[in-house]
Amino acid sequence: MTVRELGESLRAEIRKVVAGQEDVVEQMLVCVLSRGHVLLEGVPGIAKTLTARTMAHVLGCDFKRIQFTPDLMPTDVTGTYVFDSKASEFRLKKGPVFTNILLADEINRTPPRTQSAMLQAMEERQVSIDGIDHSLDGVFFVAATQNPIEYEGTYPLPEAQLDRFLMKLIVDYPDETNELEVVKRSHHGFDPHDLAAAGLKPLANVQVLLDAFAEVQNVTADDEVIRYATTITRQTRQAYRVVLGASPRASIALLRCGKALAALRGRDFVTPDDIKTLAPPILRHRLIMSPESAIEGTKVDEVIASVLAAVPVPR
């Protein structure tokens, strides 16, 4: 099965549960195939958690969920050694981070110490427990959620930790047609907590994803396309009302995700349009805006749009 065929079948299956949010679903698939992690931001009640759970279900991989709270400890995420009195030795009790797909719900509601334990696993694909490193599986994808409201009692992620996420996706309200479909499904008995009852089927597994990773890696990119991605990143450092622009890690992310998007669309080469499409979700959490931007009402996505308009597109 090619990446394009896999993507089409996964999207069709997800539509059984999630009405609309086509762009969000596609970009989450890009993150999975790029071996990165995604941060979903949106107001309560617009299916952030449901979308992540549905994605995990159709991918057919081991899945765990952590509901982040102010009293959550790092060991609640990573696990700890416990003493086995029968064997007279300490044994590792693995935490929920030892999985293929992890839903980190409301990640900004837990203290920085616990956030750091989570983010170390995301960056290094390993966790340290009592000074011993433990590697995570070859397929490890984190979908974290946070609300842009109710900041009281939250611990906003520092910029350096936000940079660990490959993409930040804004989950917006559905349009009228899709919202009507959501209400009709609920009226006819759809239970978002029982995905199997909705007829949702796993369509992949760890090996299928590993094969897809290999196909994405073989996608080519012309030097001009690589230069285009790098130029966009560099231009963010001189953009209006930007205090700190994107680092070279953003250029790497643009290329990695561009290869995944090209494979999903049935191509073995990256185009400038792939880079341009992915620039907003890859860059929006990597730019630090000046305090004056809030007074003037300048949004980070507007800055990214102006950078994209100013950088010549290679032909």
C-alpha positions as CSV (number, residue, x, y, z in Angstrom):
1,M,0.0,0.0,0.0
2,T,1.4,3.4,-1.0
3,V,1.3,6.4,1.3
4,R,-1.3,8.0,-1.0
5,E,-3.6,5.0,-0.7
6,L,-3.0,4.8,3.0
7,G,-3.8,8.5,3.5
8,E,-7.0,8.3,1.4
9,S,-8.3,5.2,3.3
10,L,-7.5,6.8,6.7
11,R,-9.2,10.0,5.8
12,A,-12.3,8.2,4.6
13,E,-12.5,6.2,7.8
14,I,-12.0,9.3,10.0
15,R,-14.9,11.1,8.3
16,K,-17.2,8.5,9.8
17,V,-16.6,10.1,13.2
18,V,-15.2,13.6,12.6
19,A,-17.3,15.9,10.4
20,G,-15.2,18.5,8.6
21,Q,-11.7,19.4,9.9
22,E,-10.2,18.1,6.6
23,D,-7.1,20.3,6.8
24,V,-6.5,19.4,10.4
25,V,-6.7,15.7,9.7
26,E,-4.4,15.9,6.6
27,Q,-1.8,17.9,8.6
28,M,-2.0,15.4,11.5
29,L,-1.2,12.7,9.0
30,V,1.7,14.7,7.7
31,C,3.0,14.9,11.3
32,V,2.7,11.2,11.8
33,L,4.5,10.4,8.6
34,S,7.2,13.0,9.4
35,R,7.8,11.3,12.8
36,G,6.9,14.5,14.6
37,H,4.4,15.7,17.2
38,V,1.4,18.0,17.0
39,L,-0.2,20.6,19.3
40,L,-3.9,21.1,18.8
41,E,-5.3,24.4,20.0
42,G,-9.0,25.4,20.0
43,V,-11.9,26.3,22.3
44,P,-13.7,23.4,24.2
45,G,-16.2,21.3,22.3
46,I,-14.8,21.3,18.8
47,A,-13.5,17.7,18.7
48,K,-9.8,18.2,19.4
49,T,-9.7,15.1,21.7
50,L,-12.1,13.2,19.5
51,T,-10.0,13.8,16.4
52,A,-6.8,12.6,18.2
53,R,-8.5,9.5,19.5
54,T,-10.0,8.7,16.1
55,M,-6.6,9.1,14.4
56,A,-5.1,6.7,17.0
57,H,-7.9,4.2,16.4
58,V,-7.6,4.0,12.6
59,L,-3.8,3.8,12.8
60,G,-4.2,0.6,14.7
61,C,-1.3,1.2,17.1
62,D,-1.0,1.1,20.8
63,F,-2.7,4.2,22.3
64,K,-2.7,5.8,25.7
65,R,-4.1,9.1,27.1
66,I,-2.9,11.4,29.8
67,Q,-5.2,14.0,31.3
68,F,-2.9,16.6,32.5
69,T,-3.7,18.2,35.9
70,P,-1.8,20.5,38.3
71,D,-1.0,17.6,40.6
72,L,0.4,15.3,37.9
73,M,4.0,14.2,38.7
74,P,6.7,13.3,36.2
75,T,6.6,9.7,37.3
76,D,2.9,9.6,36.4
77,V,4.1,10.1,32.8
78,T,7.3,8.2,32.6
79,G,6.9,5.5,35.2
80,T,9.0,4.4,38.1
81,Y,10.9,1.5,39.7
82,V,8.9,-0.4,42.3
83,F,10.2,-3.1,44.7
84,D,9.0,-6.6,44.0
85,S,9.1,-8.3,47.4
86,K,8.8,-11.8,45.9
87,A,11.8,-11.4,43.6
88,S,13.6,-9.1,46.0
89,E,14.4,-6.6,43.2
90,F,13.2,-3.4,41.7
91,R,11.2,-3.6,38.6
92,L,10.2,-1.0,36.1
93,K,6.5,0.0,36.1
94,K,6.2,1.8,32.8
95,G,4.2,4.9,32.5
96,P,1.7,5.8,29.7
97,V,4.5,7.4,27.6
98,F,5.5,3.9,26.6
99,T,3.1,3.6,23.7
100,N,2.9,4.3,20.0
101,I,0.4,7.1,20.1
102,L,-0.1,9.3,23.1
103,L,-2.8,11.9,23.7
104,A,-1.6,14.6,26.0
105,D,-4.9,16.3,26.9
106,E,-4.6,19.9,28.1
107,I,-0.8,19.8,28.4
108,N,-0.7,23.4,29.7
109,R,-2.5,22.4,32.9
110,T,0.4,20.6,34.5
111,P,3.5,22.2,36.1
112,P,6.8,22.8,34.1
113,R,8.5,19.8,35.8
114,T,6.0,17.4,34.4
115,Q,5.9,19.1,31.1
116,S,9.6,18.7,30.8
117,A,9.4,14.9,31.4
118,M,6.9,14.7,28.6
119,L,8.8,16.9,26.2
120,Q,12.1,15.0,26.8
121,A,10.4,11.9,25.6
122,M,9.1,13.8,22.5
123,E,12.5,15.2,21.5
124,E,14.8,12.3,22.4
125,R,12.4,9.4,22.1
126,Q,13.6,8.1,25.4
127,V,13.0,8.7,29.1
128,S,15.3,8.8,32.0
129,I,14.0,6.9,35.1
130,D,16.2,6.9,38.2
131,G,19.2,7.7,36.0
132,I,18.6,4.9,33.5
133,D,17.6,5.7,29.9
134,H,14.8,3.7,28.3
135,S,14.1,4.0,24.5
136,L,10.6,4.4,23.1
137,D,9.2,2.4,20.2
138,G,10.0,3.3,16.6
139,V,6.5,4.7,16.2
140,F,6.0,7.4,18.8
141,F,3.5,10.2,18.1
142,V,2.2,12.7,20.6
143,A,-1.0,14.7,20.0
144,A,-1.3,17.4,22.7
145,T,-4.2,19.7,23.2
146,Q,-4.6,23.0,24.9
147,N,-7.4,25.6,25.1
148,P,-6.7,29.3,24.1
149,I,-9.0,30.4,27.0
150,E,-9.2,29.9,30.7
151,Y,-5.6,30.7,31.5
152,E,-6.1,30.7,35.2
153,G,-4.4,27.7,36.7
154,T,-2.5,26.9,33.6
155,Y,1.3,26.7,32.9
156,P,1.9,28.0,29.3
157,L,4.5,26.1,27.5
158,P,7.8,28.0,27.1
159,E,8.9,28.9,23.6
160,A,11.8,26.4,23.7
161,Q,9.4,23.6,24.6
162,L,6.8,24.7,22.0
163,D,9.6,24.2,19.4
164,R,9.5,20.5,20.1
165,F,6.2,20.3,18.4
166,L,6.5,19.8,14.6
167,M,3.2,21.7,14.0
168,K,0.7,23.8,15.9
169,L,-2.8,23.3,14.4
170,I,-5.7,25.7,15.1
171,V,-8.9,23.7,15.4
172,D,-11.7,26.1,14.5
173,Y,-15.5,26.0,14.6
174,P,-17.0,23.8,11.9
175,D,-19.0,25.4,9.1
176,E,-22.8,25.3,9.2
177,T,-23.1,22.1,7.1
178,N,-20.6,20.1,9.3
179,E,-22.0,21.5,12.5
180,L,-25.5,20.3,11.4
181,E,-24.0,16.9,10.7
182,V,-22.4,16.7,14.1
183,V,-25.8,17.4,15.8
184,K,-27.6,14.9,13.6
185,R,-25.1,12.2,14.5
186,S,-25.6,12.9,18.2
187,H,-29.4,12.8,17.7
188,H,-29.1,9.4,16.1
189,G,-27.2,8.0,19.0
190,F,-23.5,8.5,18.1
191,D,-21.3,8.0,21.2
192,P,-17.9,9.7,20.9
193,H,-16.6,7.5,23.7
194,D,-17.4,4.3,21.8
195,L,-15.6,4.5,18.4
196,A,-15.9,0.8,17.6
197,A,-19.7,1.2,17.8
198,A,-19.5,3.8,15.1
199,G,-18.0,1.2,12.7
200,L,-14.5,2.7,12.9
201,K,-11.8,0.1,11.9
202,P,-8.1,0.1,12.3
203,L,-6.5,0.3,8.8
204,A,-2.8,0.3,9.7
205,N,-0.3,-1.0,12.2
206,V,3.3,-0.3,13.3
207,Q,4.8,-2.2,10.3
208,V,2.6,-0.3,7.8
209,L,3.7,3.0,9.3
210,L,7.4,2.0,9.2
211,D,7.0,1.2,5.5
212,A,5.3,4.5,5.0
213,F,8.2,6.3,6.8
214,A,10.6,4.6,4.3
215,E,8.6,5.8,1.3
216,V,8.5,9.4,2.6
217,Q,12.2,9.3,3.2
218,N,12.7,8.5,-0.5
219,V,10.8,11.6,-1.7
220,T,13.2,14.0,-3.4
221,A,13.5,17.8,-3.2
222,D,15.2,20.0,-5.7
223,D,17.9,22.4,-4.4
224,E,15.7,25.4,-5.3
225,V,12.8,24.0,-3.2
226,I,15.3,23.5,-0.2
227,R,16.5,27.1,-0.7
228,Y,12.9,28.3,-0.8
229,A,12.2,26.7,2.6
230,T,15.3,28.1,4.1
231,T,14.7,31.6,2.8
232,I,11.2,31.6,4.3
233,T,12.6,30.7,7.7
234,R,15.4,33.3,7.5
235,Q,12.9,36.0,6.5
236,T,10.9,35.4,9.6
237,R,13.9,36.8,11.6
238,Q,13.5,40.2,9.9
239,A,9.7,40.3,9.9
240,Y,7.7,43.2,11.2
241,R,7.0,43.0,15.0
242,V,8.9,39.7,15.4
243,V,11.3,39.7,18.3
244,L,12.7,36.2,17.6
245,G,12.3,34.4,14.3
246,A,12.4,30.7,13.4
247,S,15.6,28.6,13.8
248,P,17.1,26.2,11.3
249,R,15.0,23.5,13.0
250,A,12.0,25.1,11.2
251,S,13.7,24.8,7.8
252,I,14.3,21.1,8.5
253,A,10.6,20.7,9.6
254,L,9.4,22.4,6.4
255,L,11.4,20.0,4.2
256,R,10.4,16.9,6.3
257,C,6.7,17.7,6.2
258,G,6.9,18.7,2.6
259,K,8.1,15.2,1.7
260,A,5.3,13.7,3.7
261,L,2.7,15.9,2.1
262,A,4.1,15.1,-1.4
263,A,3.8,11.4,-0.7
264,L,0.2,11.8,0.6
265,R,-0.6,13.5,-2.7
266,G,1.0,10.8,-4.8
267,R,4.2,12.5,-5.7
268,D,7.8,11.5,-5.2
269,F,9.1,15.1,-5.2
270,V,8.4,18.2,-3.2
271,T,7.0,21.3,-4.8
272,P,7.1,24.9,-3.5
273,D,3.3,24.7,-3.0
274,D,3.9,21.9,-0.4
275,I,6.3,24.2,1.5
276,K,3.9,27.1,1.3
277,T,0.9,25.1,2.5
278,L,2.8,23.8,5.5
279,A,4.5,27.1,6.5
280,P,1.7,28.5,8.8
281,P,1.3,25.4,11.1
282,I,5.1,24.8,11.2
283,L,6.0,28.4,12.0
284,R,3.2,29.9,14.0
285,H,4.5,28.6,17.4
286,R,8.1,29.3,16.6
287,L,7.9,33.1,16.2
288,I,8.0,35.4,19.3
289,M,6.0,38.6,18.6
290,S,6.8,41.9,20.2
291,P,4.5,43.4,22.9
292,E,3.5,46.1,20.4
293,S,2.0,43.5,18.1
294,A,-0.8,42.8,20.7
295,I,-1.6,46.5,20.9
296,E,-1.7,46.9,17.1
297,G,-3.6,43.6,16.7
298,T,-1.0,42.0,14.5
299,K,-1.5,38.2,14.4
300,V,1.4,35.7,13.9
301,D,-0.4,34.1,10.9
302,E,-0.6,37.6,9.3
303,V,3.2,37.9,9.7
304,I,3.7,34.5,8.1
305,A,1.4,35.4,5.2
306,S,3.4,38.6,4.6
307,V,6.7,36.6,4.6
308,L,5.3,34.1,2.1
309,A,4.1,36.9,-0.1
310,A,7.6,38.5,-0.1
311,V,9.7,35.4,-0.8
312,P,9.8,34.6,-4.6
313,V,8.5,31.2,-5.5
314,P,10.9,29.1,-7.5
315,R,9.6,27.9,-10.9
